[in-house]
Amino acid sequence: MDALTTDVNQLADKINQLVTQLENAPSELQDQFSDFLTQAKADVSLIQADLQEIDSMRLQLADYFAEDPKTFKLEECFSIMR
């Protein structure tokens, strides 16, 4: 989960950089890529919200199993239950 969260955050940063670069690009490029980048930003925002919800559920599971929320990992929990 940590790696996935890091990857998604890096992707969001790169999309924001592209949006900034696109503002200084010729209008032809702006027309061509603005819709794509707008949709990409929206999609990444949804993924980030989903990751936050998963982390909230992880904290609830840690509380339920009386585990330390700082060290509780979903991967370990699922591997034990398997």
C-alpha positions in Angstrom: 0.0 0.0 0.0 2.8 2.4 0.8 4.4 1.9 -2.6 1.1 2.3 -4.3 0.3 5.5 -2.5 3.8 6.9 -3.3 3.3 6.0 -7.0 -0.1 7.6 -7.2 1.2 10.8 -5.5 4.2 10.9 -7.9 1.7 10.5 -10.8 -0.4 13.4 -9.5 2.7 15.6 -9.2 3.7 14.8 -12.8 0.3 15.5 -14.1 0.3 18.9 -12.3 3.7 19.6 -13.9 2.3 18.8 -17.3 -0.7 21.1 -16.7 1.7 23.9 -15.8 3.8 23.2 -18.9 0.8 23.1 -21.1 -0.2 26.6 -19.9 2.9 27.9 -21.7 2.5 25.7 -24.8 1.1 26.8 -28.1 -2.7 26.9 -28.3 -2.7 23.9 -30.7 -1.1 21.7 -28.0 -3.4 23.1 -25.3 -6.4 22.1 -27.4 -5.0 18.7 -28.1 -4.1 17.8 -24.5 -6.2 19.8 -22.1 -9.1 17.4 -22.1 -6.8 14.4 -21.5 -5.0 16.2 -18.6 -8.3 17.3 -17.0 -9.6 13.8 -17.1 -6.2 12.4 -15.8 -6.3 14.9 -12.8 -9.9 13.8 -12.0 -9.0 10.1 -12.2 -5.9 10.5 -10.0 -8.0 12.5 -7.5 -10.5 9.6 -7.3 -7.7 7.1 -6.8 -6.2 9.3 -4.0 -9.6 9.5 -2.3 -10.0 5.7 -2.6 -6.5 5.2 -1.1 -7.5 7.5 1.8 -10.6 5.4 2.4 -8.6 2.2 2.4 -6.2 3.7 4.9 -9.1 4.7 7.1 -10.4 1.1 6.9 -6.9 -0.1 7.8 -6.9 2.0 10.9 -10.4 0.6 11.8 -9.0 -3.0 11.4 -6.0 -2.2 13.5 -8.3 -0.9 16.2 -10.6 -4.0 15.9 -7.6 -6.4 16.2 -6.0 -4.3 19.0 -2.9 -3.7 16.9 -0.6 -0.7 16.7 -2.1 1.5 13.9 1.4 2.8 13.0 2.8 -0.7 12.2 -0.4 -2.5 11.1 -0.2 -3.5 7.4 -3.0 -4.9 5.4 -0.7 -7.1 3.4 0.4 -8.9 6.6 -3.2 -9.1 7.9 -4.4 -10.8 4.7 -1.4 -13.2 4.5 -2.2 -14.4 8.0 -5.9 -14.9 7.2 -5.0 -16.8 4.1 
